[in-house]
Amino acid sequence: MYLNTCLKYFKYIYTLNTLYLIYLNNFHGKPNFFPK
């Protein structure tokens, strides 16, 4: 039960992070995984 919750939480964070990176890439017009 606990492990399942952790996996769901991790997957949620991972999805948000991926969407954020895609947003940054589109916004800057080029790959920018480490914005200054």
Beta strands, then each sheet from edge to edge (+ up, - down):
end
